[in-house]
């Protein structure tokens, strides 16, 4: 018996040799992984305490521990994450716990874990070592002393390793964010230089795939009040209403975290959508980006979602710039078109009006910003006769100006033939009908003045009725003629004839005069025009013209929406 005790004593001295602690400390504090420390710790402890099974659990949350290492048995599923409600201050014998019905006690007992030795570093419980049932109720004093020392050394090594791992993780996240910030800066420069919508979307697609590893995605943009898909990398047809109608989201969200009906969540998952990212401009959601799983299957982190949110907003700004650039180009094209139209119109109008004995004549054409097809002309036929004309072509811009040029060429070509005005007008109408479509029309007032006999013969083809203010104050409107030009071929026209006397004032005008509007949208009207003519009837044609133009421009507040053309003929 004495010899047996001596042997046990010798064995105890050998197992718990302090040098073994130094050796253990040296190993676990070298540059090794956390898993190596845990494995070395559990094997050393089991060897020293002569146990056949053991576990190491580490704290993940208050009272919640995750099993990191298992030796000697198959881990019970319930042991993977275990909630221990009793504080781990010192060595805990499970059989001594009074609340034996608690769940964690039951789990430990079922897995035959009899003793928990806490891993404490600087008064913080990091975890615990669990060992199997002992042949005796408790550890011996030597065993307790040794295992406490071993646990303290292990705890210090674990704490150090956890700190290092945490630091490495923080550094990696920092490196990732620096890389993302650099990429965002570079992408911002790239996006700002591309104004082609398709190229912008292509660059965005490559960025998503290259930087985040996004395999599938779709871009929805608001057009008016409706969201529309502008690009999709999902396979097959997708329901726009399912993927676009998420403008209520202010921040990027994983589908698993959104507050929505289970039906919608299922529809999103069925398409393969993992996250929804709003695209905002000036705090308004202008688009929605939906992304599928990453190529490597790695779940999205909050940092990933925020990065996608950033490049999504870069995309939105670039697309907006692209749209504005396109609008500017279109606007410039229109401006160029209008400039050409104005030049055409200006080139065809008389640069200088001829002078006629006994007749005072003046005229003006003021082009609006949206050039129309107004035309006036004075053509001398002989010493005794001249033609006056005023016309208005439907439409605006270059097409109207070109048609006006055709009209001028036709009239100038036919006038030397000395045809009756009704026949001349008929021929012009036929030519217009043959050369234009059904959407272009012309109003024309054409008159021939016989100076010798002081008579005026005219044809009014749908034009504003000219005013004739007779010397005696009577007002006449020149209305005889026919349909406006371009409506129907072979139309006949009626001529009107009137005798002129000294003092008569004839005023020809286009609708840019009578239909000029004030800021309230009220037309200038023919009554105002007639009032000016009456008030200036004793003035020269130039004075009458200037007064009419002055009052029309003042009435419209400087906003001219149509060409203004006016011709005044006064019999002297």
C-alpha positions as CSV (number, residue, x, y, z in Angstrom):
1,X,0.0,0.0,0.0
2,X,2.8,2.3,1.0
3,X,4.6,1.6,-2.3
4,X,1.3,2.3,-4.2
5,X,1.0,5.7,-2.6
6,X,4.6,6.5,-3.4
7,X,4.0,5.5,-7.0
8,X,0.9,7.8,-7.2
9,X,2.8,10.6,-5.7
10,X,5.6,10.2,-8.1
11,X,3.2,10.1,-11.0
12,X,1.5,13.3,-9.7
13,X,4.8,15.1,-9.5
14,X,5.6,14.0,-13.0
15,X,2.2,15.0,-14.5
16,X,2.1,18.4,-12.9
17,X,5.7,19.4,-13.3
18,X,5.9,23.2,-13.4
19,X,8.2,22.9,-16.4
20,X,5.3,21.5,-18.4
21,X,3.5,24.8,-17.8
22,X,6.5,26.7,-19.1
23,X,6.6,24.5,-22.2
24,X,2.8,24.9,-22.7
25,X,3.1,28.7,-22.4
26,X,6.0,28.8,-24.8
27,X,4.0,26.8,-27.4
28,X,0.6,28.7,-27.2
29,X,2.3,32.1,-27.1
30,X,4.2,31.5,-30.3
31,X,2.9,32.6,-33.6
32,X,0.2,30.0,-33.9
33,X,-3.5,30.1,-34.8
34,X,-6.4,30.2,-32.3
35,X,-7.5,26.7,-33.3
36,X,-4.0,25.4,-32.6
37,X,-4.1,27.0,-29.1
38,X,-7.5,25.5,-28.3
39,X,-6.5,22.1,-29.6
40,X,-3.2,22.1,-27.7
41,X,-5.0,23.3,-24.6
42,X,-7.7,20.7,-24.6
43,X,-5.3,17.8,-25.3
44,X,-2.9,19.0,-22.6
45,X,-5.7,19.3,-20.1
46,X,-7.2,15.9,-20.9
47,X,-3.7,14.3,-20.7
48,X,-2.9,15.9,-17.4
49,X,-6.3,15.1,-15.9
50,X,-6.5,11.7,-17.5
51,X,-9.9,12.4,-19.2
52,X,-11.2,10.7,-22.3
53,X,-13.4,13.5,-23.5
54,X,-13.5,17.3,-23.4
55,X,-14.7,20.5,-25.1
56,X,-13.6,24.1,-25.2
57,X,-16.4,26.7,-25.4
58,X,-15.8,30.4,-26.1
59,X,-18.2,33.2,-25.2
60,X,-19.9,34.9,-28.2
61,X,-22.5,36.9,-26.3
62,X,-23.4,37.4,-22.7
63,X,-24.2,33.8,-21.3
64,X,-24.0,32.3,-24.8
65,X,-21.0,30.1,-25.6
66,X,-20.0,28.5,-28.9
67,X,-18.2,25.1,-28.9
68,X,-14.9,25.5,-30.6
69,X,-13.2,22.2,-30.0
70,X,-14.3,18.7,-29.1
71,X,-12.3,15.6,-28.3
72,X,-13.4,12.1,-27.5
73,X,-17.1,12.2,-28.5
74,X,-19.5,13.4,-31.2
75,X,-20.8,16.8,-30.5
76,X,-24.5,17.0,-29.5
77,X,-26.2,19.5,-31.8
78,X,-27.5,21.3,-28.7
79,X,-23.9,21.8,-27.5
80,X,-22.9,23.9,-30.5
81,X,-24.4,27.0,-28.9
82,X,-25.2,26.7,-25.2
83,X,-26.6,29.3,-22.9
84,X,-25.1,29.1,-19.4
85,X,-27.0,31.1,-16.9
86,X,-24.7,30.7,-14.0
87,X,-21.6,32.8,-13.8
88,X,-18.3,31.0,-14.5
89,X,-16.1,32.3,-11.6
90,X,-14.2,29.2,-10.7
91,X,-14.1,25.5,-11.4
92,X,-17.7,24.3,-11.6
93,X,-18.8,20.8,-10.8
94,X,-22.0,20.1,-12.7
95,X,-23.3,17.6,-10.2
96,X,-23.0,20.2,-7.5
97,X,-25.3,22.7,-9.2
98,X,-28.5,23.1,-7.4
99,X,-30.7,24.0,-10.4
100,X,-30.3,20.6,-12.1
101,X,-33.4,21.1,-14.3
102,X,-31.9,24.0,-16.2
103,X,-31.4,23.3,-19.8
104,X,-27.7,23.8,-20.0
105,X,-27.1,21.6,-17.0
106,X,-29.1,18.8,-18.7
107,X,-27.2,19.2,-21.9
108,X,-23.8,19.0,-20.2
109,X,-24.9,16.0,-18.2
110,X,-26.2,14.2,-21.3
111,X,-22.8,14.8,-22.9
112,X,-21.1,13.6,-19.7
113,X,-19.3,16.9,-19.2
114,X,-18.8,17.0,-15.4
115,X,-16.5,19.9,-14.8
116,X,-16.2,23.4,-16.3
117,X,-12.9,25.2,-15.8
118,X,-13.4,28.9,-16.7
119,X,-10.9,30.7,-19.1
120,X,-10.5,34.1,-17.4
121,X,-8.3,36.9,-18.5
122,X,-8.2,40.2,-16.7
123,X,-11.5,39.3,-14.9
124,X,-13.2,38.7,-18.2
125,X,-14.6,35.2,-18.9
126,X,-13.5,34.2,-22.3
127,X,-14.9,30.7,-22.2
128,X,-14.4,27.4,-20.4
129,X,-12.9,24.0,-20.7
130,X,-15.3,21.1,-20.1
131,X,-14.0,17.7,-19.2
132,X,-15.7,14.3,-18.8
133,X,-16.9,12.5,-15.7
134,X,-14.2,11.7,-13.2
135,X,-13.7,8.5,-11.3
136,X,-13.9,10.7,-8.2
137,X,-16.2,13.5,-7.3
138,X,-13.7,16.3,-7.5
139,X,-10.3,17.2,-8.7
140,X,-7.4,16.9,-6.3
141,X,-5.8,20.0,-5.0
142,X,-2.8,19.4,-7.2
143,X,-5.1,18.9,-10.2
144,X,-7.0,22.1,-9.5
145,X,-3.9,24.1,-9.1
146,X,-2.4,22.8,-12.3
147,X,-5.5,23.1,-14.4
148,X,-6.1,26.7,-13.1
149,X,-2.6,27.6,-14.1
150,X,-2.9,25.9,-17.4
151,X,-6.3,27.7,-18.1
152,X,-4.8,31.1,-17.1
153,X,-2.0,30.6,-19.6
154,X,-4.4,29.4,-22.2
155,X,-6.8,32.3,-21.5
156,X,-4.0,34.9,-21.9
157,X,-2.9,33.3,-25.2
158,X,-6.5,33.1,-26.4
159,X,-7.2,36.7,-25.5
160,X,-4.0,37.8,-27.2
161,X,-4.9,35.8,-30.3
162,X,-8.5,37.1,-30.4
163,X,-7.1,40.7,-30.1
164,X,-4.7,40.1,-32.9
165,X,-7.4,38.4,-35.1
166,X,-9.8,41.3,-34.3
167,X,-7.0,43.8,-35.3
168,X,-6.3,41.9,-38.5
169,X,-10.0,41.8,-39.3
170,X,-10.3,45.6,-38.7
171,X,-7.2,46.2,-40.8
172,X,-8.7,44.1,-43.6
173,X,-12.0,45.9,-43.4
174,X,-10.1,49.2,-43.4
175,X,-8.0,48.1,-46.4
176,X,-11.3,47.1,-48.1
177,X,-12.9,50.4,-47.4
178,X,-9.8,52.3,-48.7
179,X,-9.8,50.2,-51.8
180,X,-13.5,50.9,-52.3
181,X,-13.0,54.6,-51.7
182,X,-10.2,54.6,-54.3
183,X,-12.4,52.7,-56.7
184,X,-15.3,55.0,-56.2
185,X,-13.0,58.0,-56.9
186,X,-11.7,56.3,-60.1
187,X,-15.2,55.3,-61.1
188,X,-16.4,58.9,-60.5
189,X,-13.8,60.2,-62.9
190,X,-14.7,57.5,-65.4
191,X,-18.4,58.1,-65.2
192,X,-17.9,61.9,-65.5
193,X,-16.2,61.4,-68.9
194,X,-18.8,59.1,-70.4
195,X,-22.0,60.7,-71.7
196,X,-23.2,57.7,-73.7
197,X,-26.0,56.0,-71.7
198,X,-25.1,52.5,-72.9
199,X,-21.4,52.9,-72.1
200,X,-22.3,54.2,-68.6
201,X,-24.4,51.2,-67.9
202,X,-21.7,48.8,-69.3
203,X,-19.1,50.4,-67.0
204,X,-21.4,50.1,-64.1
205,X,-22.0,46.4,-64.9
206,X,-18.3,45.7,-65.1
207,X,-17.8,47.5,-61.8
208,X,-20.5,45.4,-60.0
209,X,-19.1,42.2,-61.4
210,X,-15.5,43.0,-60.9
211,X,-15.6,44.7,-57.5
212,X,-18.4,43.0,-55.7
213,X,-18.8,39.8,-57.7
214,X,-22.4,40.4,-58.5
215,X,-23.6,37.9,-61.1
216,X,-27.1,39.2,-61.8
217,X,-28.7,42.6,-61.4
218,X,-31.3,44.9,-62.8
219,X,-31.5,48.7,-63.0
220,X,-34.9,50.4,-62.8
221,X,-35.2,54.1,-63.4
222,X,-38.1,56.5,-62.8
223,X,-39.4,57.9,-66.1
224,X,-42.2,60.3,-65.2
225,X,-44.1,58.6,-62.4
226,X,-43.3,55.1,-63.5
227,X,-40.4,52.8,-62.8
228,X,-39.0,51.1,-65.9
229,X,-36.2,48.5,-66.3
230,X,-33.4,50.0,-68.3
231,X,-31.0,47.1,-67.9
232,X,-31.3,43.5,-66.6
233,X,-28.8,40.7,-66.3
234,X,-31.3,38.3,-64.9
235,X,-32.2,35.3,-67.0
236,X,-35.5,35.2,-68.8
237,X,-38.4,37.6,-68.5
238,X,-38.9,39.3,-65.2
239,X,-42.0,41.0,-63.7
240,X,-41.3,44.8,-63.6
241,X,-43.8,45.3,-60.8
242,X,-41.9,42.8,-58.6
243,X,-38.4,44.3,-59.0
244,X,-39.1,48.0,-59.6
245,X,-41.7,49.1,-57.2
246,X,-39.5,49.5,-54.2
247,X,-39.1,53.3,-54.1
248,X,-40.2,53.3,-50.4
249,X,-36.8,52.0,-49.4
250,X,-34.5,54.7,-48.2
251,X,-31.5,52.5,-47.6
252,X,-30.0,49.3,-49.1
253,X,-31.7,46.2,-47.7
254,X,-31.2,42.5,-47.9
255,X,-34.4,40.7,-49.1
256,X,-34.2,38.6,-46.0
257,X,-34.4,41.7,-43.8
258,X,-37.1,43.7,-45.7
259,X,-40.5,44.2,-44.1
260,X,-42.8,42.9,-46.8
261,X,-45.3,40.2,-47.4
262,X,-44.1,36.7,-47.6
263,X,-45.5,36.5,-51.1
264,X,-43.3,39.4,-52.3
265,X,-40.3,37.9,-50.6
266,X,-40.9,34.6,-52.3
267,X,-41.3,36.3,-55.7
268,X,-38.0,38.2,-55.2
269,X,-36.2,35.0,-54.1
270,X,-37.7,33.1,-57.0
271,X,-36.2,35.7,-59.4
272,X,-32.9,35.4,-57.5
273,X,-32.8,38.8,-55.9
274,X,-30.7,39.1,-52.7
275,X,-30.7,42.8,-52.1
276,X,-32.6,46.0,-53.0
277,X,-30.6,49.2,-53.3
278,X,-32.4,52.6,-53.8
279,X,-30.8,55.1,-56.2
280,X,-31.3,58.6,-54.9
281,X,-30.7,62.1,-56.1
282,X,-31.5,65.2,-54.0
283,X,-33.1,62.9,-51.4
284,X,-35.5,61.5,-53.9
285,X,-35.5,57.9,-55.0
286,X,-35.0,58.1,-58.8
287,X,-34.3,54.4,-59.3
288,X,-33.9,51.0,-57.8
289,X,-31.0,48.6,-58.2
290,X,-31.7,44.9,-57.4
291,X,-28.8,42.4,-57.2
292,X,-28.7,38.7,-57.1
293,X,-26.2,36.4,-55.3
294,X,-22.5,37.0,-55.6
295,X,-20.5,34.7,-57.9
296,X,-18.7,33.1,-55.0
297,X,-21.9,32.7,-53.0
298,X,-20.5,35.0,-50.2
299,X,-23.3,36.9,-48.4
300,X,-23.4,40.7,-48.7
301,X,-22.1,42.6,-45.8
302,X,-23.4,46.0,-44.8
303,X,-20.2,47.5,-46.2
304,X,-20.9,45.7,-49.5
305,X,-24.4,47.1,-49.7
306,X,-23.2,50.7,-48.9
307,X,-20.5,50.4,-51.6
308,X,-23.1,49.2,-54.2
309,X,-25.4,52.1,-53.0
310,X,-22.5,54.5,-53.7
311,X,-21.7,53.3,-57.2
312,X,-25.5,53.1,-57.9
313,X,-25.8,56.8,-57.1
314,X,-22.8,57.5,-59.3
315,X,-24.5,55.7,-62.1
316,X,-27.7,57.7,-61.5
317,X,-25.7,61.0,-61.7
318,X,-24.0,59.8,-64.8
319,X,-27.2,58.8,-66.5
320,X,-28.7,62.2,-65.5
321,X,-25.7,63.9,-67.0
322,X,-26.1,61.8,-70.1
323,X,-29.7,62.8,-70.4
324,X,-29.0,66.5,-69.9
325,X,-26.2,66.3,-72.5
326,X,-28.5,64.6,-75.0
327,X,-31.1,67.3,-74.4
328,X,-28.5,70.0,-74.8
329,X,-27.4,68.5,-78.1
330,X,-31.0,68.2,-79.3
331,X,-31.7,71.8,-78.2
332,X,-28.6,72.9,-80.1
333,X,-29.7,71.1,-83.2
334,X,-33.1,72.8,-82.9
335,X,-31.4,76.2,-82.4
336,X,-29.2,75.5,-85.5
337,X,-32.3,74.5,-87.4
338,X,-34.1,77.7,-86.4
339,X,-31.0,79.7,-87.3
340,X,-31.0,78.2,-90.8
341,X,-34.8,78.8,-91.1
342,X,-34.4,82.5,-90.1
343,X,-31.6,82.9,-92.6
344,X,-33.8,81.4,-95.4
345,X,-36.7,83.6,-94.4
346,X,-34.6,86.7,-94.2
347,X,-32.9,86.1,-97.5
348,X,-36.2,85.8,-99.3
349,X,-37.9,88.9,-98.0
350,X,-37.3,92.2,-99.9
351,X,-34.2,93.9,-98.7
352,X,-35.5,97.2,-99.9
353,X,-39.0,98.2,-101.0
354,X,-39.5,99.9,-104.3
355,X,-40.8,103.4,-104.4
356,X,-44.0,104.3,-106.2
357,X,-45.4,107.7,-107.1
358,X,-48.6,108.5,-105.2
359,X,-48.2,105.4,-103.0
360,X,-46.4,105.2,-99.6
361,X,-45.4,101.7,-98.8
362,X,-43.7,100.1,-95.8
363,X,-43.4,96.6,-94.4
364,X,-41.7,94.5,-91.7
365,X,-41.1,91.0,-90.7
366,X,-39.9,90.1,-87.2
367,X,-39.0,86.5,-86.7
368,X,-39.9,84.8,-83.4
369,X,-37.7,82.4,-81.6
370,X,-39.7,79.5,-83.2
371,X,-39.4,80.7,-86.7
372,X,-42.6,80.4,-88.8
373,X,-43.2,80.8,-92.5
374,X,-44.3,84.4,-92.8
375,X,-43.7,86.0,-96.2
376,X,-44.4,89.4,-97.8
377,X,-43.3,90.7,-101.2
378,X,-43.6,93.8,-103.4
379,X,-43.0,93.1,-107.1
380,X,-43.1,95.8,-109.8
381,X,-44.7,94.6,-113.0
382,X,-44.6,97.8,-115.1
383,X,-44.5,101.5,-114.6
384,X,-48.2,101.4,-113.8
385,X,-48.6,98.2,-111.9
386,X,-47.1,96.4,-108.9
387,X,-48.0,93.3,-106.9
388,X,-48.1,93.2,-103.1
389,X,-48.3,89.8,-101.3
390,X,-48.4,88.6,-97.8
391,X,-48.6,84.9,-96.7
392,X,-48.3,82.6,-93.7
393,X,-47.1,79.0,-94.0
394,X,-48.4,76.5,-91.5
395,X,-45.9,75.0,-89.1
396,X,-42.5,76.3,-87.9
397,X,-38.8,75.8,-88.5
398,X,-36.9,74.8,-91.6
399,X,-39.9,73.0,-93.3
400,X,-42.1,76.1,-93.1
401,X,-39.2,78.3,-94.3
402,X,-38.5,76.0,-97.3
403,X,-42.2,76.0,-98.2
404,X,-42.2,79.8,-98.0
405,X,-39.2,79.8,-100.3
406,X,-41.1,77.7,-102.8
407,X,-44.1,80.0,-102.6
408,X,-41.9,83.0,-103.2
409,X,-40.3,81.3,-106.2
410,X,-43.7,80.3,-107.7
411,X,-45.1,83.8,-107.4
412,X,-42.0,85.5,-108.8
413,X,-42.0,83.0,-111.7
414,X,-45.7,83.5,-112.5
415,X,-46.1,87.2,-112.1
416,X,-44.2,88.1,-115.4
417,X,-46.8,86.0,-117.2
418,X,-49.3,88.8,-116.4
419,X,-52.0,86.2,-115.5
420,X,-55.2,87.3,-113.8
421,X,-54.6,87.0,-110.1
422,X,-57.3,84.3,-109.8
423,X,-55.5,82.2,-112.4
424,X,-52.1,82.9,-110.8
425,X,-53.4,81.9,-107.4
426,X,-55.0,78.7,-108.9
427,X,-51.6,77.7,-110.4
428,X,-49.8,78.4,-107.2
429,X,-52.3,76.3,-105.3
430,X,-52.0,73.4,-107.8
431,X,-48.2,73.5,-107.5
432,X,-48.4,73.6,-103.7
433,X,-50.8,70.6,-103.7
434,X,-48.5,68.6,-105.9
435,X,-45.3,69.3,-104.0
436,X,-46.4,69.1,-100.3
437,X,-48.2,66.7,-98.1
438,X,-51.7,67.0,-96.6
439,X,-50.3,68.7,-93.5
440,X,-48.9,71.9,-95.0
441,X,-51.1,74.8,-95.9
442,X,-50.5,78.5,-96.8
443,X,-52.7,81.5,-96.4
444,X,-52.0,84.1,-99.1
445,X,-53.3,87.6,-99.9
446,X,-52.2,88.7,-103.4
447,X,-53.1,92.1,-104.8
448,X,-52.3,94.0,-108.0
449,X,-52.2,97.8,-107.8
450,X,-53.0,99.8,-110.9
451,X,-51.4,103.2,-110.3
452,X,-52.8,104.8,-113.4
453,X,-56.4,104.0,-112.5
454,X,-55.9,103.8,-108.7
455,X,-57.5,100.4,-108.5
456,X,-56.7,97.3,-106.5
457,X,-57.5,93.8,-107.7
458,X,-56.9,91.1,-105.1
459,X,-57.4,87.4,-104.2
460,X,-57.6,86.3,-100.6
461,X,-56.7,82.6,-100.1
462,X,-57.7,82.1,-96.5
463,X,-55.5,84.9,-95.1
464,X,-56.3,87.3,-92.3
465,X,-58.7,89.9,-93.9
466,X,-56.7,93.1,-94.6
467,X,-58.1,96.3,-93.3
468,X,-58.8,99.2,-95.7
469,X,-59.5,102.5,-93.9
470,X,-61.1,104.8,-96.5
471,X,-60.5,108.5,-96.5
472,X,-64.1,109.0,-95.3
473,X,-63.5,106.7,-92.3
474,X,-65.3,103.7,-93.7
475,X,-63.7,100.3,-92.9
476,X,-63.5,97.6,-95.5
477,X,-62.3,94.0,-95.3
478,X,-60.8,92.3,-98.3
479,X,-62.4,88.9,-98.2
480,X,-63.0,87.7,-101.8
481,X,-60.9,84.8,-102.9
482,X,-61.1,81.2,-102.0
483,X,-59.6,78.3,-100.0
484,X,-56.2,78.6,-98.5
485,X,-53.4,77.0,-100.6
486,X,-52.6,73.3,-100.4
487,X,-56.0,72.1,-99.4
488,X,-57.4,70.9,-102.7
489,X,-56.0,71.0,-106.3
490,X,-57.9,72.7,-109.1
491,X,-59.7,75.1,-106.7
492,X,-61.0,78.3,-108.3
493,X,-60.5,81.7,-106.8
494,X,-62.6,84.8,-107.0
495,X,-61.1,88.3,-107.6
496,X,-62.1,91.4,-105.7
497,X,-61.7,94.8,-107.1
498,X,-61.9,98.2,-105.3
499,X,-61.2,101.7,-106.3
500,X,-58.6,103.6,-104.3
501,X,-58.7,107.2,-103.4
502,X,-56.1,109.5,-101.8
503,X,-56.0,109.0,-98.1
504,X,-56.9,105.3,-98.2
505,X,-54.8,103.1,-95.9
506,X,-54.4,99.4,-96.6
507,X,-53.0,97.2,-93.8
508,X,-52.0,93.6,-94.5
509,X,-50.9,91.5,-91.5
510,X,-50.3,87.9,-90.3
511,X,-51.7,86.3,-87.2
512,X,-48.5,87.1,-85.3
513,X,-50.0,90.7,-85.0
514,X,-53.7,90.0,-84.2
515,X,-53.0,86.9,-82.1
516,X,-50.1,88.2,-80.1
517,X,-50.9,87.4,-76.4
518,X,-50.3,89.3,-73.2
519,X,-48.9,87.4,-70.1
520,X,-52.6,86.6,-69.2
521,X,-53.0,84.7,-72.5
522,X,-55.4,87.3,-74.0
523,X,-55.0,88.1,-77.7
524,X,-54.1,91.5,-79.0
525,X,-57.1,91.3,-81.4
526,X,-58.2,93.1,-84.5
527,X,-60.1,95.8,-82.6
528,X,-56.9,97.1,-81.1
529,X,-55.2,96.9,-84.5
530,X,-58.0,98.9,-86.1
531,X,-57.9,101.5,-83.3
532,X,-54.2,102.1,-84.1
533,X,-54.9,102.4,-87.8
534,X,-57.6,104.9,-87.2
535,X,-55.5,106.9,-84.8
536,X,-52.6,107.1,-87.2
537,X,-54.4,107.3,-90.5
538,X,-52.9,110.7,-91.3
539,X,-49.4,109.5,-90.6
540,X,-47.0,107.9,-93.1
541,X,-47.0,104.2,-93.8
542,X,-43.8,103.9,-91.8
543,X,-45.3,105.7,-88.8
544,X,-48.4,103.5,-88.9
545,X,-46.2,100.4,-89.1
546,X,-44.0,101.4,-86.2
547,X,-47.0,102.3,-84.0
548,X,-48.6,98.9,-84.6
549,X,-45.4,97.0,-83.9
550,X,-44.7,99.1,-80.8
551,X,-48.1,98.4,-79.3
552,X,-48.1,94.7,-80.2
553,X,-44.7,94.2,-78.6
554,X,-45.6,96.2,-75.5
555,X,-48.9,94.2,-75.2
556,X,-47.1,90.8,-75.4
557,X,-44.6,91.9,-72.7
558,X,-41.6,91.1,-75.0
559,X,-42.7,87.5,-75.4
560,X,-43.2,86.8,-79.1
561,X,-44.5,83.4,-79.9
562,X,-45.0,83.8,-83.7
563,X,-43.6,85.8,-86.6
564,X,-44.9,89.3,-87.0
565,X,-45.4,90.5,-90.5
566,X,-47.0,93.7,-91.5
567,X,-47.4,95.6,-94.8
568,X,-48.9,99.1,-94.9
569,X,-49.9,100.8,-98.2
570,X,-51.2,104.4,-98.1
571,X,-52.6,106.2,-101.2
572,X,-51.2,109.7,-101.4
